[in-house]
Amino acid sequence: MFYQSEVGFAPINELEPIRVMKLVVLTSCVAFLAVAQTPLRSGDFDLTADQQEKTGAVVHLSGHAAVRTAGLLLEADAIDFNGDTRTMLARGKVTVSVQPGDFDLNADMQERTGAVVHLSGRAAVRTAGLLLEADAVDFNGDTRTIVSSGEVHIQLN
């Protein structure tokens, strides 16, 4: 077989498959980076992260992971988002910002420091559209933010 080179037609040698392989690897890396940085849409949700992988109905987000929807911004080191059940499991440093509204705070222990309520031991935060459960969270009533480190389970209504 022959291919056209800069100097005319030449036989294919052992080096040509390496050039093709380099091109395939480079193209794959560029495509991966484009997909990893592109926000996914899942219904009414925008999902962003450094890395994204989908397994069935679950989207696994890792590295600067975020889920945005009307009235909610969830940011974490990693998030597993199930669009079918509208549930999320966030891990690492987790921050949830929610729209103004009434909140129901439940936990084995509660302690208030200014506008922040520290909840620990089976902590739960309920709003009209959200149930958040974790071992411990800090809820700031002024900024409407919930901060936790560890696993946070979220169910959206």
N, CA, C and O atoms as a GROMACS GRO file, in nm:
protein
  628
    1MET      N    1   0.083  -0.117   0.000
    1MET     CA    2   0.000   0.000   0.000
    1MET      C    3   0.089   0.124   0.000
    1MET      O    4   0.203   0.122   0.045
    2PHE      N    5   0.032   0.233  -0.052
    2PHE     CA    6   0.106   0.358  -0.059
    2PHE      C    7   0.025   0.470   0.003
    2PHE      O    8  -0.098   0.464   0.010
    3TYR      N    9   0.093   0.572   0.048
    3TYR     CA   10   0.028   0.691   0.096
    3TYR      C   11   0.102   0.810   0.038
    3TYR      O   12   0.218   0.799  -0.001
    4GLN      N   13   0.036   0.924   0.034
    4GLN     CA   14   0.099   1.042  -0.023
    4GLN      C   15   0.170   1.118   0.089
    4GLN      O   16   0.109   1.154   0.190
    5SER      N   17   0.297   1.140   0.070
    5SER     CA   18   0.376   1.218   0.165
    5SER      C   19   0.411   1.351   0.102
    5SER      O   20   0.365   1.383  -0.008
    6GLU      N   21   0.493   1.430   0.173
    6GLU     CA   22   0.531   1.560   0.122
    6GLU      C   23   0.611   1.550  -0.008
    6GLU      O   24   0.613   1.644  -0.088
    7VAL      N   25   0.677   1.437  -0.029
    7VAL     CA   26   0.764   1.422  -0.147
    7VAL      C   27   0.703   1.331  -0.253
    7VAL      O   28   0.772   1.295  -0.348
    8GLY      N   29   0.580   1.294  -0.240
    8GLY     CA   30   0.514   1.208  -0.338
    8GLY      C   31   0.461   1.083  -0.271
    8GLY      O   32   0.444   1.080  -0.149
    9PHE      N   33   0.434   0.978  -0.352
    9PHE     CA   34   0.382   0.854  -0.298
    9PHE      C   35   0.495   0.770  -0.239
    9PHE      O   36   0.604   0.764  -0.295
   10ALA      N   37   0.467   0.707  -0.128
   10ALA     CA   38   0.568   0.624  -0.062
   10ALA      C   39   0.498   0.504   0.000
   10ALA      O   40   0.379   0.512   0.033
   11PRO      N   41   0.569   0.394   0.018
   11PRO     CA   42   0.507   0.278   0.082
   11PRO      C   43   0.480   0.306   0.230
   11PRO      O   44   0.554   0.379   0.296
   12ILE      N   45   0.372   0.245   0.280
   12ILE     CA   46   0.342   0.258   0.422
   12ILE      C   47   0.445   0.177   0.499
   12ILE      O   48   0.469   0.060   0.467
   13ASN      N   49   0.505   0.237   0.597
   13ASN     CA   50   0.602   0.164   0.679
   13ASN      C   51   0.550   0.152   0.821
   13ASN      O   52   0.435   0.185   0.849
   14GLU      N   53   0.634   0.105   0.909
   14GLU     CA   54   0.591   0.082   1.047
   14GLU      C   55   0.561   0.212   1.122
   14GLU      O   56   0.489   0.209   1.222
   15LEU      N   57   0.613   0.324   1.076
   15LEU     CA   58   0.593   0.449   1.148
   15LEU      C   59   0.454   0.508   1.126
   15LEU      O   60   0.405   0.580   1.212
   16GLU      N   61   0.390   0.480   1.014
   16GLU     CA   62   0.261   0.541   0.985
   16GLU      C   63   0.153   0.503   1.088
   16GLU      O   64   0.077   0.592   1.128
   17PRO      N   65   0.143   0.376   1.133
   17PRO     CA   66   0.043   0.345   1.235
   17PRO      C   67   0.065   0.424   1.365
   17PRO      O   68  -0.032   0.457   1.434
   18ILE      N   69   0.189   0.455   1.397
   18ILE     CA   70   0.218   0.533   1.517
   18ILE      C   71   0.164   0.674   1.500
   18ILE      O   72   0.107   0.730   1.594
   19ARG      N   73   0.183   0.734   1.380
   19ARG     CA   74   0.130   0.868   1.355
   19ARG      C   75  -0.022   0.868   1.367
   19ARG      O   76  -0.080   0.959   1.426
   20VAL      N   77  -0.086   0.766   1.310
   20VAL     CA   78  -0.232   0.756   1.318
   20VAL      C   79  -0.276   0.741   1.463
   20VAL      O   80  -0.373   0.804   1.506
   21MET      N   81  -0.204   0.657   1.541
   21MET     CA   82  -0.238   0.637   1.681
   21MET      C   83  -0.223   0.767   1.759
   21MET      O   84  -0.308   0.797   1.844
   22LYS      N   85  -0.119   0.845   1.733
   22LYS     CA   86  -0.101   0.973   1.800
   22LYS      C   87  -0.219   1.066   1.770
   22LYS      O   88  -0.267   1.135   1.859
   23LEU      N   89  -0.264   1.067   1.646
   23LEU     CA   90  -0.376   1.150   1.607
   23LEU      C   91  -0.504   1.106   1.679
   23LEU      O   92  -0.582   1.190   1.725
   24VAL      N   93  -0.527   0.974   1.688
   24VAL     CA   94  -0.645   0.922   1.756
   24VAL      C   95  -0.641   0.958   1.904
   24VAL      O   96  -0.742   1.002   1.959
   25VAL      N   97  -0.528   0.942   1.969
   25VAL     CA   98  -0.515   0.975   2.111
   25VAL      C   99  -0.536   1.124   2.133
   25VAL      O  100  -0.608   1.163   2.225
   26LEU      N  101  -0.475   1.208   2.050
   26LEU     CA  102  -0.491   1.352   2.062
   26LEU      C  103  -0.636   1.393   2.042
   26LEU      O  104  -0.688   1.474   2.118
   27THR      N  105  -0.702   1.338   1.942
   27THR     CA  106  -0.842   1.368   1.916
   27THR      C  107  -0.929   1.324   2.033
   27THR      O  108  -1.022   1.395   2.072
   28SER      N  109  -0.901   1.207   2.090
   28SER     CA  110  -0.978   1.158   2.205
   28SER      C  111  -0.962   1.248   2.324
   28SER      O  112  -1.059   1.276   2.394
   29CYS      N  113  -0.839   1.296   2.350
   29CYS     CA  114  -0.815   1.385   2.464
   29CYS      C  115  -0.890   1.516   2.446
   29CYS      O  116  -0.950   1.566   2.541
   30VAL      N  117  -0.887   1.572   2.328
   30VAL     CA  118  -0.958   1.698   2.302
   30VAL      C  119  -1.108   1.678   2.319
   30VAL      O  120  -1.174   1.762   2.379
   31ALA      N  121  -1.161   1.568   2.268
   31ALA     CA  122  -1.305   1.539   2.281
   31ALA      C  123  -1.342   1.520   2.427
   31ALA      O  124  -1.447   1.568   2.471
   32PHE      N  125  -1.258   1.449   2.506
   32PHE     CA  126  -1.286   1.429   2.648
   32PHE      C  127  -1.290   1.561   2.721
   32PHE      O  128  -1.381   1.585   2.800
   33LEU      N  129  -1.193   1.648   2.698
   33LEU     CA  130  -1.190   1.777   2.765
   33LEU      C  131  -1.312   1.860   2.728
   33LEU      O  132  -1.367   1.929   2.814
   34ALA      N  133  -1.354   1.855   2.604
   34ALA     CA  134  -1.472   1.932   2.563
   34ALA      C  135  -1.597   1.881   2.634
   34ALA      O  136  -1.679   1.961   2.678
   35VAL      N  137  -1.612   1.748   2.646
   35VAL     CA  138  -1.728   1.691   2.712
   35VAL      C  139  -1.723   1.719   2.862
   35VAL      O  140  -1.825   1.752   2.922
   36ALA      N  141  -1.604   1.706   2.924
   36ALA     CA  142  -1.593   1.723   3.068
   36ALA      C  143  -1.627   1.866   3.112
   36ALA      O  144  -1.677   1.886   3.222
   37GLN      N  145  -1.601   1.963   3.028
   37GLN     CA  146  -1.625   2.101   3.067
   37GLN      C  147  -1.762   2.151   3.022
   37GLN      O  148  -1.804   2.259   3.063
   38THR      N  149  -1.833   2.074   2.940
   38THR     CA  150  -1.963   2.116   2.889
   38THR      C  151  -2.072   2.083   2.990
   38THR      O  152  -2.082   1.968   3.032
   39PRO      N  153  -2.154   2.179   3.030
   39PRO     CA  154  -2.263   2.148   3.122
   39PRO      C  155  -2.362   2.051   3.057
   39PRO      O  156  -2.399   2.066   2.941
   40LEU      N  157  -2.402   1.951   3.134
   40LEU     CA  158  -2.506   1.860   3.088
   40LEU      C  159  -2.641   1.914   3.130
   40LEU      O  160  -2.652   1.982   3.232
   41ARG      N  161  -2.741   1.886   3.051
   41ARG     CA  162  -2.879   1.920   3.090
   41ARG      C  163  -2.949   1.789   3.119
   41ARG      O  164  -2.946   1.696   3.038
   42SER      N  165  -3.011   1.782   3.234
   42SER     CA  166  -3.092   1.667   3.269
   42SER      C  167  -3.226   1.722   3.317
   42SER      O  168  -3.243   1.753   3.435
   43GLY      N  169  -3.319   1.734   3.225
   43GLY     CA  170  -3.447   1.794   3.260
   43GLY      C  171  -3.427   1.940   3.292
   43GLY      O  172  -3.377   2.016   3.210
   44ASP      N  173  -3.467   1.980   3.412
   44ASP     CA  174  -3.454   2.118   3.457
   44ASP      C  175  -3.323   2.145   3.529
   44ASP      O  176  -3.310   2.249   3.595
   45PHE      N  177  -3.225   2.055   3.519
   45PHE     CA  178  -3.101   2.066   3.595
   45PHE      C  179  -2.982   2.090   3.502
   45PHE      O  180  -2.974   2.032   3.394
   46ASP      N  181  -2.890   2.177   3.546
   46ASP     CA  182  -2.761   2.196   3.480
   46ASP      C  183  -2.657   2.126   3.566
   46ASP      O  184  -2.646   2.154   3.685
   47LEU      N  185  -2.580   2.036   3.506
   47LEU     CA  186  -2.478   1.960   3.577
   47LEU      C  187  -2.342   1.996   3.521
   47LEU      O  188  -2.322   1.990   3.400
   48THR      N  189  -2.247   2.035   3.606
   48THR     CA  190  -2.112   2.066   3.561
   48THR      C  191  -2.012   2.000   3.655
   48THR      O  192  -2.040   1.982   3.774
   49ALA      N  193  -1.895   1.964   3.601
   49ALA     CA  194  -1.787   1.906   3.680
   49ALA      C  195  -1.664   1.892   3.591
   49ALA      O  196  -1.673   1.900   3.469
   50ASP      N  197  -1.550   1.870   3.656
   50ASP     CA  198  -1.428   1.843   3.580
   50ASP      C  199  -1.441   1.711   3.505
   50ASP      O  200  -1.394   1.698   3.392
   51GLN      N  201  -1.505   1.612   3.569
   51GLN     CA  202  -1.526   1.482   3.506
   51GLN      C  203  -1.672   1.442   3.522
   51GLN      O  204  -1.731   1.460   3.628
   52GLN      N  205  -1.729   1.387   3.414
   52GLN     CA  206  -1.869   1.344   3.415
   52GLN      C  207  -1.877   1.206   3.351
   52GLN      O  208  -1.815   1.179   3.249
   53GLU      N  209  -1.956   1.120   3.414
   53GLU     CA  210  -1.976   0.986   3.361
   53GLU      C  211  -2.119   0.946   3.390
   53GLU      O  212  -2.171   0.974   3.498
   54LYS      N  213  -2.183   0.882   3.294
   54LYS     CA  214  -2.322   0.842   3.313
   54LYS      C  215  -2.333   0.690   3.315
   54LYS      O  216  -2.278   0.622   3.228
   55THR      N  217  -2.404   0.639   3.416
   55THR     CA  218  -2.432   0.497   3.428
   55THR      C  219  -2.582   0.482   3.447
   55THR      O  220  -2.634   0.507   3.556
   56GLY      N  221  -2.652   0.443   3.341
   56GLY     CA  222  -2.797   0.435   3.349
   56GLY      C  223  -2.856   0.572   3.371
   56GLY      O  224  -2.828   0.665   3.296
   57ALA      N  225  -2.938   0.586   3.475
   57ALA     CA  226  -3.002   0.715   3.505
   57ALA      C  227  -2.916   0.804   3.594
   57ALA      O  228  -2.951   0.918   3.620
   58VAL      N  229  -2.801   0.750   3.641
   58VAL     CA  230  -2.716   0.824   3.734
   58VAL      C  231  -2.600   0.890   3.661
   58VAL      O  232  -2.529   0.826   3.584
   59VAL      N  233  -2.583   1.021   3.688
   59VAL     CA  234  -2.468   1.094   3.636
   59VAL      C  235  -2.372   1.114   3.752
   59VAL      O  236  -2.410   1.171   3.855
   60HIS      N  237  -2.248   1.068   3.736
   60HIS     CA  238  -2.144   1.082   3.837
   60HIS      C  239  -2.061   1.204   3.802
   60HIS      O  240  -2.000   1.209   3.695
   61LEU      N  241  -2.058   1.302   3.891
   61LEU     CA  242  -1.982   1.424   3.871
   61LEU      C  243  -1.868   1.426   3.973
   61LEU      O  244  -1.889   1.395   4.090
   62SER      N  245  -1.748   1.462   3.928
   62SER     CA  246  -1.636   1.472   4.023
   62SER      C  247  -1.545   1.587   3.985
   62SER      O  248  -1.524   1.617   3.867
   63GLY      N  249  -1.493   1.652   4.088
   63GLY     CA  250  -1.406   1.767   4.067
   63GLY      C  251  -1.488   1.892   4.037
   63GLY      O  252  -1.540   1.905   3.927
   64HIS      N  253  -1.499   1.982   4.132
   64HIS     CA  254  -1.577   2.105   4.116
   64HIS      C  255  -1.717   2.075   4.064
   64HIS      O  256  -1.765   2.140   3.970
   65ALA      N  257  -1.782   1.978   4.124
   65ALA     CA  258  -1.914   1.934   4.080
   65ALA      C  259  -2.021   2.033   4.124
   65ALA      O  260  -2.015   2.088   4.234
   66ALA      N  261  -2.119   2.055   4.035
   66ALA     CA  262  -2.228   2.146   4.068
   66ALA      C  263  -2.356   2.101   3.999
   66ALA      O  264  -2.354   2.054   3.885
   67VAL      N  265  -2.467   2.116   4.070
   67VAL     CA  266  -2.601   2.093   4.015
   67VAL      C  267  -2.679   2.220   4.040
   67VAL      O  268  -2.689   2.268   4.153
   68ARG      N  269  -2.735   2.276   3.932
   68ARG     CA  270  -2.814   2.399   3.941
   68ARG      C  271  -2.955   2.373   3.889
   68ARG      O  272  -2.975   2.306   3.787
   69THR      N  273  -3.052   2.427   3.960
   69THR     CA  274  -3.190   2.425   3.916
   69THR      C  275  -3.258   2.546   3.978
   69THR      O  276  -3.198   2.616   4.060
   70ALA      N  277  -3.381   2.571   3.940
   70ALA     CA  278  -3.453   2.686   3.997
   70ALA      C  279  -3.458   2.671   4.148
   70ALA      O  280  -3.514   2.575   4.201
   71GLY      N  281  -3.399   2.768   4.218
   71GLY     CA  282  -3.406   2.770   4.364
   71GLY      C  283  -3.302   2.687   4.435
   71GLY      O  284  -3.305   2.679   4.558
   72LEU      N  285  -3.206   2.625   4.363
   72LEU     CA  286  -3.107   2.539   4.428
   72LEU      C  287  -2.974   2.546   4.355
   72LEU      O  288  -2.969   2.543   4.232
   73LEU      N  289  -2.867   2.556   4.432
   73LEU     CA  290  -2.731   2.539   4.381
   73LEU      C  291  -2.660   2.446   4.476
   73LEU      O  292  -2.642   2.479   4.594
   74LEU      N  293  -2.619   2.330   4.428
   74LEU     CA  294  -2.545   2.231   4.506
   74LEU      C  295  -2.404   2.225   4.449
   74LEU      O  296  -2.385   2.201   4.330
   75GLU      N  297  -2.305   2.246   4.536
   75GLU     CA  298  -2.164   2.236   4.496
   75GLU      C  299  -2.095   2.139   4.590
   75GLU      O  300  -2.117   2.142   4.711
   76ALA      N  301  -2.010   2.050   4.534
   76ALA     CA  302  -1.940   1.951   4.615
   76ALA      C  303  -1.819   1.899   4.540
   76ALA      O  304  -1.800   1.928   4.422
   77ASP      N  305  -1.736   1.822   4.612
   77ASP     CA  306  -1.622   1.758   4.547
   77ASP      C  307  -1.671   1.652   4.448
   77ASP      O  308  -1.613   1.635   4.340
   78ALA      N  309  -1.779   1.582   4.484
   78ALA     CA  310  -1.837   1.479   4.396
   78ALA      C  311  -1.987   1.472   4.421
   78ALA      O  312  -2.033   1.488   4.534
   79ILE      N  313  -2.062   1.447   4.315
   79ILE     CA  314  -2.208   1.434   4.325
   79ILE      C  315  -2.253   1.321   4.234
   79ILE      O  316  -2.211   1.311   4.119
   80ASP      N  317  -2.340   1.234   4.287
   80ASP     CA  318  -2.411   1.134   4.206
   80ASP      C  319  -2.553   1.185   4.193
   80ASP      O  320  -2.624   1.201   4.292
   81PHE      N  321  -2.596   1.211   4.069
   81PHE     CA  322  -2.727   1.270   4.043
   81PHE      C  323  -2.813   1.170   3.968
   81PHE      O  324  -2.775   1.122   3.862
   82ASN      N  325  -2.931   1.137   4.024
   82ASN     CA  326  -3.025   1.049   3.957
   82ASN      C  327  -3.145   1.132   3.913
   82ASN      O  328  -3.227   1.172   3.996
   83GLY      N  329  -3.155   1.158   3.784
   83GLY     CA  330  -3.262   1.240   3.730
   83GLY      C  331  -3.398   1.174   3.739
   83GLY      O  332  -3.500   1.243   3.747
   84ASP      N  333  -3.402   1.040   3.737
   84ASP     CA  334  -3.530   0.968   3.745
   84ASP      C  335  -3.593   0.981   3.883
   84ASP      O  336  -3.713   1.006   3.894
   85THR      N  337  -3.512   0.965   3.988
   85THR     CA  338  -3.565   0.971   4.124
   85THR      C  339  -3.550   1.109   4.188
   85THR      O  340  -3.601   1.133   4.297
   86ARG      N  341  -3.480   1.200   4.118
   86ARG     CA  342  -3.455   1.336   4.168
   86ARG      C  343  -3.381   1.333   4.302
   86ARG      O  344  -3.410   1.411   4.392
   87THR      N  345  -3.284   1.240   4.312
   87THR     CA  346  -3.202   1.229   4.433
   87THR      C  347  -3.056   1.257   4.398
   87THR      O  348  -3.012   1.237   4.285
   88MET      N  349  -2.984   1.305   4.500
   88MET     CA  350  -2.841   1.333   4.484
   88MET      C  351  -2.767   1.287   4.608
   88MET      O  352  -2.818   1.297   4.719
   89LEU      N  353  -2.647   1.236   4.587
   89LEU     CA  354  -2.556   1.204   4.695
   89LEU      C  355  -2.432   1.289   4.671
   89LEU      O  356  -2.361   1.269   4.573
   90ALA      N  357  -2.407   1.383   4.762
   90ALA     CA  358  -2.292   1.473   4.749
   90ALA      C  359  -2.187   1.432   4.852
   90ALA      O  360  -2.221   1.396   4.965
   91ARG      N  361  -2.059   1.438   4.812
   91ARG     CA  362  -1.950   1.397   4.901
   91ARG      C  363  -1.841   1.504   4.902
   91ARG      O  364  -1.826   1.582   4.808
   92GLY      N  365  -1.766   1.503   5.013
   92GLY     CA  366  -1.656   1.599   5.028
   92GLY      C  367  -1.707   1.726   5.092
   92GLY      O  368  -1.796   1.722   5.177
   93LYS      N  369  -1.650   1.839   5.051
   93LYS     CA  370  -1.699   1.969   5.100
   93LYS      C  371  -1.825   2.001   5.021
   93LYS      O  372  -1.821   2.016   4.899
   94VAL      N  373  -1.937   2.010   5.090
   94VAL     CA  374  -2.068   2.027   5.027
   94VAL      C  375  -2.127   2.161   5.069
   94VAL      O  376  -2.131   2.194   5.188
   95THR      N  377  -2.173   2.239   4.970
   95THR     CA  378  -2.242   2.364   4.996
   95THR      C  379  -2.372   2.365   4.917
   95THR      O  380  -2.372   2.339   4.797
   96VAL      N  381  -2.482   2.394   4.984
   96VAL     CA  382  -2.613   2.401   4.921
   96VAL      C  383  -2.669   2.540   4.946
   96VAL      O  384  -2.679   2.584   5.060
   97SER      N  385  -2.706   2.608   4.839
   97SER     CA  386  -2.773   2.738   4.850
   97SER      C  387  -2.915   2.720   4.801
   97SER      O  388  -2.938   2.666   4.692
   98VAL      N  389  -3.012   2.764   4.881
   98VAL     CA  390  -3.152   2.744   4.847
   98VAL      C  391  -3.227   2.876   4.848
   98VAL      O  392  -3.183   2.974   4.909
   99GLN      N  393  -3.340   2.878   4.780
   99GLN     CA  394  -3.422   2.999   4.773
   99GLN      C  395  -3.485   3.028   4.908
   99GLN      O  396  -3.500   2.938   4.991
  100PRO      N  397  -3.522   3.152   4.930
  100PRO     CA  398  -3.588   3.187   5.057
  100PRO      C  399  -3.717   3.106   5.075
  100PRO      O  400  -3.786   3.071   4.979
  101GLY      N  401  -3.746   3.079   5.198
  101GLY     CA  402  -3.866   3.004   5.232
  101GLY      C  403  -3.856   2.953   5.375
  101GLY      O  404  -3.761   2.985   5.446
  102ASP      N  405  -3.953   2.875   5.416
  102ASP     CA  406  -3.953   2.818   5.550
  102ASP      C  407  -3.865   2.695   5.554
  102ASP      O  408  -3.862   2.616   5.460
  103PHE      N  409  -3.794   2.679   5.665
  103PHE     CA  410  -3.705   2.566   5.684
  103PHE      C  411  -3.745   2.493   5.810
  103PHE      O  412  -3.781   2.555   5.910
  104ASP      N  413  -3.738   2.362   5.806
  104ASP     CA  414  -3.759   2.278   5.924
  104ASP      C  415  -3.626   2.209   5.952
  104ASP      O  416  -3.579   2.130   5.871
  105LEU      N  417  -3.566   2.238   6.068
  105LEU     CA  418  -3.437   2.184   6.105
  105LEU      C  419  -3.456   2.079   6.213
  105LEU      O  420  -3.517   2.107   6.316
  106ASN      N  421  -3.403   1.959   6.192
  106ASN     CA  422  -3.412   1.851   6.290
  106ASN      C  423  -3.276   1.787   6.304
  106ASN      O  424  -3.205   1.766   6.206
  107ALA      N  425  -3.240   1.755   6.429
  107ALA     CA  426  -3.114   1.685   6.455
  107ALA      C  427  -3.114   1.637   6.599
  107ALA      O  428  -3.192   1.684   6.681
  108ASP      N  429  -3.026   1.542   6.627
  108ASP     CA  430  -3.011   1.497   6.766
  108ASP      C  431  -2.958   1.611   6.853
  108ASP      O  432  -2.996   1.623   6.969
  109MET      N  433  -2.870   1.694   6.795
  109MET     CA  434  -2.815   1.808   6.869
  109MET      C  435  -2.820   1.932   6.781
  109MET      O  436  -2.788   1.926   6.663
  110GLN      N  437  -2.862   2.045   6.839
  110GLN     CA  438  -2.865   2.173   6.770
  110GLN      C  439  -2.798   2.277   6.857
  110GLN      O  440  -2.818   2.282   6.978
  111GLU      N  441  -2.717   2.360   6.794
  111GLU     CA  442  -2.650   2.469   6.866
  111GLU      C  443  -2.650   2.590   6.774
  111GLU      O  444  -2.616   2.578   6.656
  112ARG      N  445  -2.686   2.705   6.827
  112ARG     CA  446  -2.692   2.827   6.746
  112ARG      C  447  -2.575   2.918   6.781
  112ARG      O  448  -2.542   2.939   6.897
  113THR      N  449  -2.512   2.973   6.676
  113THR     CA  450  -2.409   3.074   6.689
  113THR      C  451  -2.444   3.186   6.593
  113THR      O  452  -2.412   3.177   6.474
  114GLY      N  453  -2.508   3.290   6.640
  114GLY     CA  454  -2.554   3.397   6.552
  114GLY      C  455  -2.659   3.345   6.456
  114GLY      O  456  -2.759   3.287   6.499
  115ALA      N  457  -2.637   3.364   6.326
  115ALA     CA  458  -2.733   3.319   6.226
  115ALA      C  459  -2.712   3.173   6.186
  115ALA      O  460  -2.792   3.117   6.110
  116VAL      N  461  -2.606   3.110   6.239
  116VAL     CA  462  -2.573   2.973   6.199
  116VAL      C  463  -2.625   2.875   6.304
  116VAL      O  464  -2.602   2.891   6.424
  117VAL      N  465  -2.694   2.773   6.256
  117VAL     CA  466  -2.740   2.664   6.341
  117VAL      C  467  -2.656   2.541   6.306
  117VAL      O  468  -2.654   2.498   6.191
  118HIS      N  469  -2.586   2.486   6.406
  118HIS     CA  470  -2.505   2.366   6.389
  118HIS      C  471  -2.593   2.246   6.423
  118HIS      O  472  -2.642   2.234   6.535
  119LEU      N  473  -2.613   2.159   6.326
  119LEU     CA  474  -2.694   2.038   6.345
  119LEU      C  475  -2.602   1.918   6.340
  119LEU      O  476  -2.520   1.907   6.249
  120SER      N  477  -2.616   1.826   6.434
  120SER     CA  478  -2.533   1.705   6.431
  120SER      C  479  -2.614   1.586   6.479
  120SER      O  480  -2.710   1.600   6.555
  121GLY      N  481  -2.573   1.469   6.433
  121GLY     CA  482  -2.642   1.346   6.469
  121GLY      C  483  -2.772   1.333   6.392
  121GLY      O  484  -2.875   1.382   6.438
  122ARG      N  485  -2.771   1.269   6.279
  122ARG     CA  486  -2.889   1.253   6.193
  122ARG      C  487  -2.957   1.386   6.166
  122ARG      O  488  -3.074   1.406   6.197
  123ALA      N  489  -2.882   1.477   6.107
  123ALA     CA  490  -2.932   1.611   6.077
  123ALA      C  491  -3.020   1.608   5.952
  123ALA      O  492  -2.990   1.538   5.855
  124ALA      N  493  -3.128   1.684   5.956
  124ALA     CA  494  -3.219   1.694   5.841
  124ALA      C  495  -3.265   1.838   5.827
  124ALA      O  496  -3.298   1.906   5.924
  125VAL      N  497  -3.265   1.884   5.701
  125VAL     CA  498  -3.316   2.016   5.668
  125VAL      C  499  -3.425   1.995   5.564
  125VAL      O  500  -3.402   1.934   5.460
  126ARG      N  501  -3.546   2.048   5.593
  126ARG     CA  502  -3.659   2.035   5.500
  126ARG      C  503  -3.705   2.173   5.457
  126ARG      O  504  -3.715   2.266   5.538
  127THR      N  505  -3.732   2.185   5.327
  127THR     CA  506  -3.797   2.305   5.273
  127THR      C  507  -3.913   2.255   5.188
  127THR      O  508  -3.941   2.135   5.183
  128ALA      N  509  -3.980   2.348   5.122
  128ALA     CA  510  -4.094   2.310   5.038
  128ALA      C  511  -4.053   2.214   4.926
  128ALA      O  512  -4.133   2.130   4.884
  129GLY      N  513  -3.930   2.225   4.877
  129GLY     CA  514  -3.891   2.142   4.763
  129GLY      C  515  -3.772   2.053   4.786
  129GLY      O  516  -3.717   1.999   4.690
  130LEU      N  517  -3.728   2.035   4.912
  130LEU     CA  518  -3.601   1.969   4.937
  130LEU      C  519  -3.601   1.899   5.072
  130LEU      O  520  -3.653   1.952   5.170
  131LEU      N  521  -3.542   1.781   5.076
  131LEU     CA  522  -3.509   1.713   5.201
  131LEU      C  523  -3.360   1.682   5.194
  131LEU      O  524  -3.315   1.612   5.104
  132LEU      N  525  -3.284   1.734   5.290
  132LEU     CA  526  -3.140   1.714   5.296
  132LEU      C  527  -3.109   1.641   5.426
  132LEU      O  528  -3.153   1.684   5.533
  133GLU      N  529  -3.032   1.531   5.418
  133GLU     CA  530  -2.995   1.454   5.536
  133GLU      C  531  -2.844   1.431   5.537
  133GLU      O  532  -2.784   1.402   5.434
  134ALA      N  533  -2.784   1.444   5.656
  134ALA     CA  534  -2.640   1.423   5.673
  134ALA      C  535  -2.612   1.398   5.820
  134ALA      O  536  -2.700   1.413   5.905
  135ASP      N  537  -2.489   1.359   5.850
  135ASP     CA  538  -2.451   1.341   5.990
  135ASP      C  539  -2.440   1.475   6.062
  135ASP      O  540  -2.476   1.486   6.179
  136ALA      N  541  -2.392   1.577   5.991
  136ALA     CA  542  -2.378   1.709   6.052
  136ALA      C  543  -2.380   1.815   5.943
  136ALA      O  544  -2.320   1.797   5.837
  137VAL      N  545  -2.447   1.926   5.970
  137VAL     CA  546  -2.451   2.039   5.877
  137VAL      C  547  -2.452   2.170   5.956
  137VAL      O  548  -2.492   2.174   6.072
  138ASP      N  549  -2.409   2.275   5.889
  138ASP     CA  550  -2.423   2.410   5.941
  138ASP      C  551  -2.521   2.482   5.850
  138ASP      O  552  -2.499   2.488   5.728
  139PHE      N  553  -2.628   2.535   5.906
  139PHE     CA  554  -2.729   2.606   5.829
  139PHE      C  555  -2.721   2.754   5.865
  139PHE      O  556  -2.733   2.791   5.982
  140ASN      N  557  -2.701   2.838   5.763
  140ASN     CA  558  -2.696   2.983   5.784
  140ASN      C  559  -2.829   3.041   5.736
  140ASN      O  560  -2.856   3.044   5.616
  141GLY      N  561  -2.911   3.087   5.829
  141GLY     CA  562  -3.042   3.141   5.796
  141GLY      C  563  -3.036   3.272   5.718
  141GLY      O  564  -3.127   3.302   5.641
  142ASP      N  565  -2.929   3.351   5.738
  142ASP     CA  566  -2.917   3.478   5.666
  142ASP      C  567  -2.887   3.458   5.517
  142ASP      O  568  -2.946   3.523   5.432
  143THR      N  569  -2.795   3.367   5.488
  143THR     CA  570  -2.754   3.347   5.348
  143THR      C  571  -2.826   3.230   5.281
  143THR      O  572  -2.810   3.208   5.161
  144ARG      N  573  -2.905   3.155   5.358
  144ARG     CA  574  -2.978   3.039   5.306
  144ARG      C  575  -2.883   2.935   5.249
  144ARG      O  576  -2.910   2.875   5.144
  145THR      N  577  -2.771   2.912   5.318
  145THR     CA  578  -2.674   2.812   5.274
  145THR      C  579  -2.660   2.703   5.380
  145THR      O  580  -2.673   2.727   5.500
  146ILE      N  581  -2.632   2.584   5.331
  146ILE     CA  582  -2.609   2.467   5.414
  146ILE      C  583  -2.470   2.416   5.378
  146ILE      O  584  -2.440   2.394   5.261
  147VAL      N  585  -2.385   2.398   5.478
  147VAL     CA  586  -2.249   2.352   5.454
  147VAL      C  587  -2.226   2.225   5.534
  147VAL      O  588  -2.269   2.213   5.649
  148SER      N  589  -2.159   2.128   5.471
  148SER     CA  590  -2.128   2.002   5.538
  148SER      C  591  -1.999   1.947   5.480
  148SER      O  592  -1.959   1.982   5.369
  149SER      N  593  -1.935   1.859   5.554
  149SER     CA  594  -1.823   1.783   5.500
  149SER      C  595  -1.854   1.637   5.529
  149SER      O  596  -1.877   1.598   5.643
  150GLY      N  597  -1.855   1.558   5.426
  150GLY     CA  598  -1.896   1.419   5.438
  150GLY      C  599  -2.000   1.388   5.333
  150GLY      O  600  -2.001   1.449   5.226
  151GLU      N  601  -2.087   1.293   5.362
  151GLU     CA  602  -2.193   1.257   5.268
  151GLU      C  603  -2.322   1.331   5.301
  151GLU      O  604  -2.363   1.339   5.417
  152VAL      N  605  -2.385   1.383   5.197
  152VAL     CA  606  -2.511   1.453   5.212
  152VAL      C  607  -2.609   1.392   5.111
  152VAL      O  608  -2.581   1.387   4.991
  153HIS      N  609  -2.724   1.347   5.160
  153HIS     CA  610  -2.829   1.290   5.075
  153HIS      C  611  -2.934   1.398   5.053
  153HIS      O  612  -2.978   1.464   5.148
  154ILE      N  613  -2.974   1.417   4.928
  154ILE     CA  614  -3.072   1.520   4.895
  154ILE      C  615  -3.183   1.458   4.810
  154ILE      O  616  -3.156   1.390   4.711
  155GLN      N  617  -3.306   1.482   4.851
  155GLN     CA  618  -3.424   1.440   4.775
  155GLN      C  619  -3.499   1.565   4.737
  155GLN      O  620  -3.535   1.645   4.823
  156LEU      N  621  -3.524   1.583   4.607
  156LEU     CA  622  -3.601   1.697   4.560
  156LEU      C  623  -3.745   1.655   4.536
  156LEU      O  624  -3.771   1.546   4.485
  157ASN      N  625  -3.837   1.741   4.574
  157ASN     CA  626  -3.981   1.713   4.553
  157ASN      C  627  -4.023   1.754   4.414
  157ASN      O  628  -4.140   1.738   4.378
   0.00000   0.00000   0.00000
